[in-house]
Amino acid sequence: GGPGGPGGPGGRGGFRTGGRGNTAGAFGKPGGRPSRGRKSKRAKRQEFDNMEAPTLGGVRLPRGTGETVRLPRGASLTDFAEKIDASPADLVKVLIGLGEMVTATQSIDDDTLKLLGTELNFDVQVVSPEDEDRELLESFDLDFGEDEGEAGDLEARSPVVTVMGHVDHGKTKLLDAIRKTNVVSGEAGGITQHIGAYQAVAHTPDGERTLTIIDTPGHEAFTAMRARGAEVTDIAVLVVAADDGVKPQTIEALNHAQAAQVPIVVAVNKVDKEGADPTKVRSQLTEYGLVAEDFGGDTMFVDVSALQGMGIEPLLEAVLLTADAALELQANPHQNAQGVAIEAHLDRGRGPVATVLVQRGTLRQGDSIVAGDAFGRVRAMLDDAGNSVEEAGPSAPVQVLGLTSVPGAGDSFLVVEEDRTARHIAQTRQARERNAQLAKSRVKRSLEDFLESLEKGEVQELTLIIKGDVSGSVEALEDALMKIDVGEDVNLRVIHRGVGAITKNDVTLASASQAIILGFNVRPEGKVAEFASTEGVDVRYYSVIYQAIDEIEAALKGMLKPEFEEAQLGTAEVREVFKSSKFGTIAGCLVQSGEVKRNAKARLIRDGAVVTDNLSIAGLRRFKDDVTEVREGFECGINLGSYQDVKVDDVIETFEMREMKRPA
């Protein structure tokens, strides 16, 4: 460069600073650090495309060779992806290809998991709740359901008896007679609302012997509780009213007992009533495999009158005789206690209270206990009379205080060495149950369904929150409500269920989800009722389960879109066709049947075939006057709006859409 030019005597020397061959000074700060070269988008894309993996519909996925993949209930696609070393996003794409709309973290039902497994050539096995629980307990070296120790450690225990039968056949009266107390007056609608467990004493030739009696509610909505009752039962007492005979729930109770393979003693109640026929009951039950001893069978039938207190002792003796003959009832009282929670509720002063039946071992105050997804230390124990006890051996029913939450009716309980173990087991169960519930409540939506529901307006959904006084009732109510079916246009979803009073949290959740709160034998705490009314949340209270079912069914039916049917109004034959510059084509008609109304829907029929049916009567005249209707036998002029193709001898048929009444 010349003087003043770059690199020249008067120049800045901008190209020289970096030294020869180094361009750092030319394109950045003089002597700056060389920057890393950035790949172009095309280069990145090329690199991505070159990564090889098997593809399915444009998605990279490992293909299985029939290996078994074990997944818990309510697993998500993320869990599945971890097991097969794939990307959750790819699994989402595969499911969309199969017509299922699912997110990567959503809990999925068993069928969808198996469908995906089949597609990728994996054998998906969904672990049953029992296996899940067994594996969880094994991880802590615990075993539920087995007596520990040698045969010499086993001692005789009292039989556990469940009283079953048809509603209103006198089960509660019979229990009263056995317990010499009265619980019937407190029952709404004459149905026992809670499961309770009591000990009764029978006077036998060998001295006094105790029996543990579990009382199951009679209404069929409590099938779930009753089925669970049968799992802890040694002997079932089937109560049949002598004047009423065998009824559907009698058979249902009988099936539960036979399915649980427990011996049955039949109590023929109300034998003192007029029209009572105990022999008829015996012959009716013969059809179901219960042959009375009088008829040469081996089932003991005892005639009782709960009201008069007659035949109670012979009934208890029959139960003990059957137990001695058919069963060898033994348990080890020296191990850590295990058993079943029969009923649980939230008590205002005492917190969660669970009625538990000890099946083996001895339960003592201060034991660390886990029952279902609840855990805690046994703070106090009460027997069926409300007296405090220090310990409870096999077959003893006691109320336990000290749990952190309310367990479910029928949940197993066991004593563990440390509080930490109890907490871990309970929290794991809680998470699993939540996932399983989420998978169950997920409404299966395929892409087609999704588009269809968008087209015709969203599917209606009734969202509920259920609160009850005991967990068995909440579960039974939810099961009964889920069985209500009023068609595919309306769904029922339970977003929360719990035991205890209705709280502010319940109302907040209901408000956010537009849910209705059902309170079964519970009321709102403090000012919660006021809060609910300001939030506009509908809270309904029930004490009888049928009433809740009927009202929810009525609400669901009310949410259904109305169905319409066509009602024919009348027909008119076109005699002449006029053209009008103002109205277009006008058909001169004679009304042949019924009546023709202005603005009614219409269809045009030519030679017996429908030409078009999406019409309406835009104008209707007699002579020069506009009219609203023309009856049979009169002439009129009809204008079908923009539709002009009307010919002589065509028939215009008019109709209206009327709302159909749904069957009750």
TORKE-404274 format. One line per 3 residues: number of its first residue (from 0); their letters; for each residue y, x, z of C-alpha. Coordinates in nm, 2 decimals. Example, Ala and Ser with C-alpha at 12.3 -4.5 7.8 and 13.67 -1.06 7.14 Angstrom:
2
0) AS) -0.45,1.23,0.78; -0.11,1.37,0.71
//
This chain:
664
0) GGP) 0.00,0.00,0.00; 0.36,0.10,-0.07; 0.62,0.14,0.20
3) GGP) 0.63,-0.17,0.41; 0.29,-0.29,0.27; -0.02,-0.33,0.47
6) GGP) -0.15,0.01,0.58; 0.16,0.18,0.44; 0.40,0.38,0.64
9) GGR) 0.62,0.09,0.75; 0.33,-0.16,0.77; 0.14,-0.29,1.06
12) GGF) -0.18,-0.13,0.97; -0.36,-0.46,1.03; -0.67,-0.37,0.83
15) RTG) -0.71,-0.03,0.98; -0.74,-0.11,1.35; -1.10,-0.17,1.36
18) GRG) -1.19,0.15,1.19; -1.38,0.19,0.87; -1.64,-0.08,0.77
21) NTA) -1.56,-0.29,1.08; -1.41,-0.63,1.00; -1.37,-0.75,1.35
24) GAF) -0.99,-0.69,1.34; -0.95,-0.87,1.01; -1.09,-1.21,1.12
27) GKP) -1.03,-1.23,1.49; -0.87,-1.03,1.77; -0.86,-0.66,1.69
30) GGR) -1.18,-0.51,1.81; -1.30,-0.84,1.95; -1.67,-0.91,2.03
33) PSR) -1.87,-1.01,1.72; -1.93,-1.39,1.74; -2.28,-1.54,1.70
36) GRK) -2.34,-1.69,1.36; -2.37,-2.07,1.38; -2.65,-2.24,1.18
39) SKR) -2.54,-2.49,0.93; -2.66,-2.85,0.97; -2.88,-2.81,0.67
42) AKR) -3.05,-2.50,0.82; -3.11,-2.69,1.14; -3.26,-2.98,0.96
45) QEF) -3.48,-2.75,0.76; -3.61,-2.58,1.07; -3.68,-2.93,1.24
48) DNM) -3.87,-3.05,0.93; -4.08,-2.73,0.92; -4.21,-2.80,1.28
51) EAP) -4.56,-2.93,1.21; -4.74,-3.20,1.41; -4.96,-3.50,1.31
54) TLG) -4.74,-3.80,1.24; -4.79,-4.18,1.27; -4.54,-4.39,1.08
57) GVR) -4.30,-4.09,1.08; -4.36,-4.02,1.45; -4.52,-3.69,1.58
60) LPR) -4.80,-3.77,1.81; -5.12,-3.59,1.94; -5.42,-3.79,1.83
63) GTG) -5.70,-3.83,2.08; -6.07,-3.80,2.02; -6.17,-4.09,2.24
66) ETV) -6.08,-3.92,2.57; -6.03,-4.14,2.88; -5.68,-4.17,3.01
69) RLP) -5.65,-4.32,3.36; -5.32,-4.50,3.43; -5.20,-4.70,3.73
72) RGA) -5.11,-5.06,3.70; -4.75,-5.11,3.57; -4.74,-4.76,3.42
75) SLT) -4.45,-4.68,3.18; -4.46,-4.51,2.85; -4.32,-4.20,3.02
78) DFA) -4.64,-4.19,3.24; -4.86,-4.23,2.94; -4.66,-3.96,2.75
81) EKI) -4.71,-3.71,3.03; -5.09,-3.76,3.03; -5.12,-3.70,2.65
84) DAS) -4.84,-3.44,2.62; -4.62,-3.65,2.39; -4.26,-3.76,2.38
87) PAD) -4.19,-4.10,2.54; -3.94,-4.18,2.26; -4.22,-4.14,2.00
90) LVK) -4.44,-4.38,2.19; -4.16,-4.63,2.19; -4.14,-4.61,1.81
93) VLI) -4.51,-4.66,1.78; -4.50,-4.98,1.99; -4.21,-5.11,1.79
96) GLG) -4.42,-5.05,1.49; -4.69,-5.25,1.66; -4.44,-5.53,1.72
99) EMV) -4.37,-5.47,2.09; -4.01,-5.41,2.22; -4.04,-5.18,2.52
102) TAT) -3.83,-4.91,2.67; -3.96,-4.57,2.79; -3.93,-4.64,3.16
105) QSI) -4.03,-5.00,3.16; -4.34,-5.11,3.35; -4.60,-5.23,3.09
108) DDD) -4.89,-5.47,3.13; -5.25,-5.35,3.09; -5.31,-5.51,2.74
111) TLK) -5.01,-5.32,2.59; -5.13,-4.99,2.74; -5.48,-5.05,2.60
114) LLG) -5.34,-5.15,2.26; -5.13,-4.82,2.24; -5.44,-4.62,2.35
117) TEL) -5.65,-4.77,2.07; -5.38,-4.69,1.82; -5.38,-4.32,1.93
120) NFD) -5.75,-4.30,1.97; -5.75,-4.27,2.35; -5.96,-4.48,2.59
123) VQV) -5.70,-4.62,2.83; -5.84,-4.73,3.17; -5.61,-4.91,3.40
126) VSP) -5.70,-4.82,3.76; -5.78,-5.14,3.96; -5.58,-5.19,4.28
129) EDE) -5.89,-5.13,4.49; -5.96,-4.79,4.32; -5.59,-4.70,4.35
132) DRE) -5.60,-4.77,4.72; -5.93,-4.59,4.77; -5.80,-4.28,4.59
135) LLE) -5.48,-4.29,4.80; -5.68,-4.31,5.13; -5.92,-4.04,5.02
138) SFD) -5.63,-3.80,4.96; -5.57,-3.83,5.34; -5.95,-3.81,5.43
141) LDF) -5.94,-4.18,5.53; -6.21,-4.43,5.44; -6.17,-4.81,5.48
144) GED) -6.45,-5.05,5.53; -6.72,-4.83,5.68; -6.84,-4.80,6.03
147) EGE) -6.83,-4.44,6.14; -7.09,-4.27,6.37; -7.46,-4.32,6.42
150) AGD) -7.65,-4.65,6.43; -7.66,-4.61,6.81; -7.28,-4.64,6.83
153) LEA) -7.29,-4.99,6.69; -7.25,-5.29,6.92; -7.28,-5.66,6.87
156) RSP) -6.96,-5.85,6.79; -6.85,-6.21,6.78; -6.89,-6.41,6.45
159) VVT) -6.57,-6.48,6.26; -6.57,-6.84,6.15; -6.35,-7.00,5.88
162) VMG) -6.29,-7.37,5.88; -6.26,-7.51,5.53; -6.25,-7.85,5.37
165) HVD) -6.05,-8.12,5.18; -5.70,-8.20,5.29; -5.68,-8.47,5.56
168) HGK) -6.05,-8.45,5.64; -5.97,-8.34,6.00; -5.99,-7.96,6.00
171) TKL) -5.68,-7.92,6.23; -5.80,-8.20,6.46; -6.14,-8.02,6.48
174) LDA) -5.97,-7.70,6.57; -5.76,-7.88,6.83; -6.08,-8.02,6.98
177) IRK) -6.22,-7.67,6.99; -5.90,-7.51,7.13; -5.81,-7.82,7.34
180) TNV) -5.45,-7.79,7.22; -5.24,-7.97,6.97; -5.10,-7.81,6.66
183) VSG) -5.10,-8.11,6.43; -4.77,-8.26,6.53; -4.58,-7.96,6.41
186) EAG) -4.73,-7.97,6.06; -4.51,-8.11,5.78; -4.69,-8.37,5.57
189) GIT) -5.01,-8.32,5.78; -5.09,-7.99,5.61; -5.15,-7.67,5.82
192) QHI) -4.88,-7.44,5.69; -4.98,-7.11,5.85; -5.31,-6.93,5.89
195) GAY) -5.38,-6.87,6.25; -5.68,-6.71,6.43; -5.81,-6.82,6.76
198) QAV) -6.10,-6.73,7.00; -6.32,-7.01,7.13; -6.59,-6.99,7.39
201) AHT) -6.92,-7.16,7.34; -7.15,-7.24,7.64; -7.50,-7.15,7.54
204) PDG) -7.83,-7.12,7.74; -7.77,-6.74,7.73; -7.43,-6.78,7.89
207) ERT) -7.08,-6.79,7.74; -7.03,-6.64,7.39; -6.70,-6.61,7.20
210) LTI) -6.63,-6.70,6.84; -6.32,-6.61,6.64; -6.20,-6.90,6.43
213) IDT) -5.97,-6.86,6.13; -5.78,-7.18,6.03; -5.71,-7.20,5.65
216) PGH) -5.45,-7.45,5.52; -5.60,-7.74,5.33; -5.38,-7.79,5.03
219) EAF) -5.51,-7.64,4.71; -5.19,-7.45,4.66; -5.32,-7.22,4.94
222) TAM) -5.62,-7.12,4.73; -5.51,-6.75,4.73; -5.49,-6.75,5.11
225) RAR) -5.82,-6.93,5.15; -5.99,-6.70,4.91; -5.87,-6.41,5.12
228) GAE) -5.98,-6.59,5.44; -6.33,-6.60,5.30; -6.34,-6.21,5.27
231) VTD) -6.32,-6.16,5.64; -6.55,-6.45,5.72; -6.90,-6.43,5.86
234) IAV) -6.97,-6.80,5.86; -6.79,-7.09,5.70; -6.76,-7.44,5.86
237) LVV) -6.72,-7.70,5.59; -6.55,-8.01,5.73; -6.63,-8.33,5.54
240) AAD) -6.51,-8.68,5.64; -6.80,-8.92,5.68; -6.59,-9.21,5.55
243) DGV) -6.45,-9.02,5.25; -6.74,-8.81,5.13; -6.72,-8.50,4.91
246) KPQ) -6.39,-8.44,4.74; -6.26,-8.19,4.48; -6.12,-7.95,4.75
249) TIE) -6.45,-7.98,4.94; -6.62,-7.83,4.63; -6.35,-7.57,4.59
252) ALN) -6.39,-7.46,4.95; -6.77,-7.46,4.91; -6.74,-7.24,4.59
255) HAQ) -6.52,-6.99,4.78; -6.77,-6.97,5.06; -7.07,-6.93,4.82
258) AAQ) -6.88,-6.67,4.61; -6.82,-6.47,4.93; -7.19,-6.52,5.01
261) VPI) -7.13,-6.65,5.36; -7.37,-6.89,5.54; -7.23,-7.24,5.57
264) VVA) -7.25,-7.49,5.85; -7.13,-7.85,5.76; -6.93,-8.05,6.02
267) VNK) -6.95,-8.42,5.92; -6.63,-8.54,6.08; -6.50,-8.89,6.16
270) VDK) -6.85,-9.03,6.23; -6.69,-9.28,6.48; -6.48,-9.45,6.20
273) EGA) -6.58,-9.77,6.04; -6.75,-9.72,5.71; -6.87,-9.37,5.81
276) DPT) -7.19,-9.27,5.63; -7.31,-8.92,5.74; -7.63,-8.96,5.54
279) KVR) -7.43,-9.01,5.22; -7.25,-8.68,5.28; -7.58,-8.50,5.33
282) SQL) -7.72,-8.64,5.00; -7.39,-8.56,4.81; -7.39,-8.20,4.92
285) TEY) -7.76,-8.16,4.82; -7.63,-8.15,4.46; -7.43,-7.84,4.54
288) GLV) -7.72,-7.65,4.69; -7.66,-7.74,5.06; -7.98,-7.90,5.17
291) AED) -7.97,-8.04,5.53; -8.25,-7.95,5.77; -8.33,-8.32,5.79
294) FGG) -8.41,-8.31,5.42; -8.62,-7.99,5.45; -8.35,-7.74,5.37
297) DTM) -8.19,-7.47,5.59; -7.83,-7.58,5.62; -7.72,-7.71,5.96
300) FVD) -7.53,-8.04,5.95; -7.36,-8.15,6.27; -7.20,-8.49,6.32
303) VSA) -6.87,-8.46,6.50; -6.57,-8.67,6.59; -6.27,-8.44,6.64
306) LQG) -6.06,-8.73,6.77; -6.31,-8.82,7.05; -6.41,-8.46,7.11
309) MGI) -6.77,-8.55,7.03; -7.02,-8.30,6.89; -6.80,-7.99,6.94
312) EPL) -7.05,-7.80,7.16; -7.34,-7.86,6.92; -7.12,-7.75,6.63
315) LEA) -7.04,-7.41,6.81; -7.41,-7.37,6.89; -7.51,-7.44,6.53
318) VLL) -7.26,-7.17,6.42; -7.40,-6.92,6.67; -7.76,-7.00,6.57
321) TAD) -7.68,-6.96,6.20; -7.51,-6.62,6.28; -7.80,-6.50,6.48
324) AAL) -8.06,-6.61,6.22; -7.88,-6.50,5.90; -7.66,-6.21,6.01
327) ELQ) -7.67,-5.89,6.21; -7.31,-5.87,6.34; -7.24,-5.52,6.46
330) ANP) -6.94,-5.28,6.47; -6.85,-4.95,6.62; -6.58,-5.01,6.88
333) HQN) -6.52,-4.63,6.94; -6.35,-4.54,6.61; -6.00,-4.59,6.49
336) AQG) -5.93,-4.96,6.43; -5.95,-5.12,6.09; -5.92,-5.48,5.99
339) VAI) -5.72,-5.74,5.80; -5.38,-5.90,5.85; -5.44,-6.27,5.85
342) EAH) -5.08,-6.39,5.87; -4.74,-6.23,5.91; -4.39,-6.35,5.97
345) LDR) -4.04,-6.23,6.06; -3.95,-6.33,6.42; -3.58,-6.34,6.50
348) GRG) -3.61,-6.16,6.83; -3.92,-5.95,6.78; -3.89,-5.84,6.41
351) PVA) -4.20,-5.84,6.19; -4.50,-5.99,6.37; -4.85,-5.97,6.21
354) TVL) -5.17,-6.15,6.32; -5.45,-5.91,6.26; -5.82,-5.94,6.29
357) VQR) -5.99,-5.62,6.41; -6.31,-5.57,6.21; -6.42,-5.23,6.35
360) GTL) -6.29,-4.99,6.61; -6.05,-5.07,6.89; -5.68,-5.12,6.84
363) RQG) -5.46,-4.99,7.12; -5.09,-4.99,7.20; -4.91,-4.69,7.06
366) DSI) -5.15,-4.65,6.76; -4.99,-4.56,6.43; -5.08,-4.84,6.19
369) VAG) -5.04,-4.91,5.82; -5.10,-5.27,5.69; -5.05,-5.31,5.32
372) DAF) -4.71,-5.17,5.24; -4.59,-5.20,5.60; -4.63,-4.94,5.87
375) GRV) -4.53,-4.87,6.23; -4.65,-4.81,6.58; -4.82,-5.09,6.78
378) RAM) -4.54,-5.17,7.03; -4.71,-5.47,7.19; -5.02,-5.68,7.13
381) LDD) -5.06,-6.05,7.22; -5.37,-6.26,7.22; -5.39,-6.62,7.08
384) AGN) -5.26,-6.76,7.41; -4.95,-6.54,7.40; -5.07,-6.30,7.68
387) SVE) -5.00,-5.93,7.64; -5.32,-5.72,7.59; -5.37,-5.34,7.60
390) EAG) -5.65,-5.32,7.34; -5.84,-5.53,7.10; -6.20,-5.47,7.00
393) PSA) -6.41,-5.58,6.69; -6.36,-5.95,6.60; -6.06,-5.99,6.82
396) PVQ) -5.75,-6.15,6.67; -5.42,-6.03,6.80; -5.05,-6.04,6.72
399) VLG) -4.90,-5.70,6.66; -4.54,-5.61,6.71; -4.38,-5.29,6.59
402) LTS) -4.42,-5.29,6.21; -4.13,-5.19,5.99; -4.17,-5.48,5.74
405) VPG) -4.39,-5.79,5.69; -4.73,-5.72,5.54; -4.90,-5.97,5.31
408) AGD) -5.16,-6.22,5.42; -5.50,-6.06,5.36; -5.37,-5.70,5.35
411) SFL) -5.61,-5.45,5.51; -5.48,-5.25,5.81; -5.60,-4.92,5.95
414) VVE) -5.50,-4.68,6.22; -5.40,-4.33,6.12; -5.34,-4.02,6.33
417) EDR) -4.97,-3.96,6.24; -4.67,-4.17,6.17; -4.59,-3.95,5.86
420) TAR) -4.93,-4.04,5.70; -4.87,-4.41,5.77; -4.52,-4.40,5.61
423) HIA) -4.65,-4.21,5.30; -4.94,-4.45,5.24; -4.71,-4.76,5.28
426) QTR) -4.44,-4.62,5.05; -4.69,-4.53,4.78; -4.84,-4.88,4.80
429) QAR) -4.49,-5.03,4.78; -4.40,-4.84,4.47; -4.73,-4.93,4.30
432) ERN) -4.70,-5.29,4.38; -4.34,-5.30,4.25; -4.45,-5.14,3.92
435) AQL) -4.74,-5.39,3.89; -4.50,-5.68,3.96; -4.25,-5.56,3.70
438) AKS) -4.52,-5.53,3.44; -4.64,-5.88,3.52; -4.29,-6.03,3.51
441) RVK) -4.21,-5.86,3.18; -4.18,-6.13,2.91; -4.37,-6.00,2.62
444) RSL) -4.13,-5.99,2.33; -4.23,-5.89,1.98; -3.97,-5.80,1.72
447) EDF) -4.03,-6.13,1.54; -3.99,-6.33,1.87; -3.67,-6.14,1.94
450) LES) -3.53,-6.23,1.60; -3.65,-6.59,1.62; -3.50,-6.64,1.96
453) LEK) -3.17,-6.50,1.83; -3.18,-6.74,1.54; -3.25,-7.06,1.74
456) GEV) -3.06,-6.98,2.05; -3.20,-6.79,2.36; -3.51,-6.90,2.54
459) QEL) -3.41,-7.07,2.86; -3.52,-6.90,3.19; -3.52,-7.03,3.54
462) TLI) -3.48,-6.74,3.79; -3.60,-6.78,4.15; -3.58,-6.60,4.48
465) IKG) -3.85,-6.72,4.72; -3.81,-6.67,5.10; -4.07,-6.80,5.35
468) DVS) -4.16,-6.78,5.71; -4.50,-6.62,5.66; -4.61,-6.40,5.37
471) GSV) -4.91,-6.62,5.29; -4.69,-6.92,5.22; -4.46,-6.71,5.00
474) EAL) -4.75,-6.59,4.79; -4.91,-6.93,4.77; -4.58,-7.09,4.67
477) EDA) -4.52,-6.83,4.40; -4.88,-6.87,4.26; -4.84,-7.25,4.25
480) LMK) -4.50,-7.22,4.07; -4.63,-6.97,3.82; -4.89,-7.22,3.71
483) IDV) -4.63,-7.48,3.61; -4.63,-7.50,3.23; -4.38,-7.70,3.04
486) GED) -4.39,-7.52,2.71; -4.28,-7.19,2.55; -3.91,-7.27,2.54
489) VNL) -3.87,-7.23,2.92; -3.97,-6.94,3.14; -4.00,-6.91,3.51
492) RVI) -3.93,-6.58,3.67; -3.94,-6.48,4.04; -3.71,-6.18,4.08
495) HRG) -3.75,-6.14,4.46; -3.98,-6.27,4.73; -3.97,-6.20,5.10
498) VGA) -4.03,-6.31,5.45; -3.76,-6.41,5.69; -3.43,-6.58,5.69
501) ITK) -3.21,-6.60,5.38; -2.98,-6.30,5.40; -2.65,-6.21,5.23
504) NDV) -2.83,-5.97,5.01; -3.05,-6.25,4.87; -2.73,-6.45,4.79
507) TLA) -2.57,-6.15,4.62; -2.88,-6.10,4.41; -2.90,-6.47,4.33
510) SAS) -2.53,-6.47,4.23; -2.57,-6.17,4.00; -2.89,-6.30,3.84
513) QAI) -2.79,-6.67,3.83; -3.10,-6.74,4.04; -3.19,-7.03,4.27
516) ILG) -3.30,-6.95,4.62; -3.60,-7.14,4.76; -3.64,-7.13,5.14
519) FNV) -3.98,-7.24,5.27; -3.95,-7.32,5.64; -3.66,-7.07,5.67
522) RPE) -3.28,-7.11,5.70; -2.98,-6.89,5.61; -2.86,-6.64,5.87
525) GKV) -2.52,-6.69,6.04; -2.25,-6.75,5.77; -2.48,-6.69,5.48
528) AEF) -2.48,-7.07,5.39; -2.10,-7.06,5.36; -2.12,-6.74,5.15
531) AST) -2.38,-6.91,4.92; -2.15,-7.21,4.86; -1.85,-6.99,4.78
534) EGV) -2.06,-6.78,4.54; -2.19,-7.10,4.39; -2.56,-7.02,4.46
537) DVR) -2.80,-7.31,4.48; -3.01,-7.28,4.80; -3.29,-7.53,4.84
540) YYS) -3.50,-7.58,5.16; -3.86,-7.71,5.17; -4.12,-7.76,5.44
543) VIY) -4.39,-7.90,5.22; -4.52,-7.71,4.93; -4.58,-8.01,4.70
546) QAI) -4.21,-8.10,4.71; -4.10,-7.75,4.60; -4.35,-7.76,4.31
549) DEI) -4.24,-8.11,4.19; -3.87,-8.02,4.20; -3.91,-7.69,4.02
552) EAA) -4.12,-7.86,3.75; -3.85,-8.13,3.71; -3.59,-7.86,3.68
555) LKG) -3.79,-7.68,3.41; -3.84,-8.00,3.22; -3.46,-8.06,3.24
558) MLK) -3.40,-7.71,3.08; -3.61,-7.79,2.78; -3.41,-7.86,2.46
561) PEF) -3.43,-8.23,2.38; -3.69,-8.32,2.12; -3.58,-8.57,1.85
564) EEA) -3.78,-8.82,1.64; -3.66,-9.00,1.33; -3.59,-9.37,1.35
567) QLG) -3.56,-9.55,1.02; -3.25,-9.78,1.00; -3.27,-9.94,0.66
570) TAE) -3.32,-9.90,0.28; -3.09,-9.99,-0.01; -3.18,-10.01,-0.38
573) VRE) -2.93,-9.88,-0.64; -2.85,-10.16,-0.89; -2.56,-9.99,-1.06
576) VFK) -2.37,-9.66,-1.06; -1.99,-9.63,-1.09; -1.78,-9.32,-1.13
579) SSK) -1.45,-9.30,-0.94; -1.19,-9.03,-0.99; -1.11,-9.06,-0.62
582) FGT) -1.46,-9.08,-0.46; -1.69,-8.94,-0.72; -2.02,-9.13,-0.77
585) IAG) -2.05,-9.47,-0.61; -2.39,-9.65,-0.60; -2.38,-10.03,-0.61
588) CLV) -2.67,-10.13,-0.39; -2.86,-10.42,-0.24; -2.98,-10.36,0.12
591) QSG) -3.35,-10.44,0.12; -3.45,-10.39,0.48; -3.28,-10.31,0.81
594) EVK) -2.92,-10.21,0.79; -2.72,-9.93,0.64; -2.46,-9.77,0.87
597) RNA) -2.17,-9.55,0.77; -2.22,-9.18,0.87; -2.59,-9.23,0.91
600) KAR) -2.83,-8.96,0.77; -2.99,-9.05,0.44; -3.24,-8.94,0.18
603) LIR) -3.26,-9.03,-0.19; -3.60,-9.15,-0.32; -3.67,-9.17,-0.70
606) DGA) -4.00,-9.30,-0.83; -4.15,-9.27,-0.48; -4.06,-8.91,-0.44
609) VVT) -3.79,-8.77,-0.22; -3.52,-8.61,-0.43; -3.30,-8.48,-0.15
612) DNL) -3.29,-8.56,0.22; -3.00,-8.38,0.36; -2.74,-8.65,0.29
615) SIA) -2.52,-8.88,0.49; -2.35,-9.21,0.41; -1.99,-9.08,0.36
618) GLR) -1.84,-9.41,0.25; -1.96,-9.78,0.28; -1.78,-10.07,0.12
621) RFK) -1.82,-10.44,0.07; -1.60,-10.54,-0.23; -1.27,-10.37,-0.15
624) DDV) -1.32,-10.34,0.23; -1.44,-10.04,0.42; -1.72,-10.15,0.66
627) TEV) -1.93,-9.97,0.93; -2.26,-10.14,0.85; -2.42,-10.37,0.60
630) REG) -2.73,-10.58,0.68; -3.04,-10.68,0.49; -2.98,-10.90,0.18
633) FEC) -2.61,-10.80,0.13; -2.47,-10.59,-0.15; -2.25,-10.29,-0.09
636) GIN) -2.11,-9.97,-0.24; -2.24,-9.64,-0.10; -2.08,-9.30,-0.15
639) LGS) -2.30,-9.00,-0.07; -2.01,-8.75,-0.03; -2.04,-8.45,-0.27
642) YQD) -2.39,-8.56,-0.39; -2.34,-8.71,-0.74; -2.69,-8.73,-0.90
645) VKV) -2.76,-9.10,-0.83; -2.94,-9.32,-1.09; -3.02,-9.69,-1.11
648) DDV) -3.34,-9.80,-0.93; -3.31,-9.50,-0.68; -3.37,-9.60,-0.32
651) IET) -3.14,-9.48,-0.05; -3.32,-9.46,0.29; -3.11,-9.43,0.60
654) FEM) -3.23,-9.30,0.94; -3.10,-9.15,1.27; -3.25,-8.89,1.51
657) REM) -3.33,-9.03,1.85; -3.42,-8.82,2.16; -3.78,-8.85,2.25
660) KRP) -3.88,-8.91,2.61; -4.10,-8.64,2.74; -4.43,-8.73,2.90
663) A) -4.40,-8.72,3.28
//
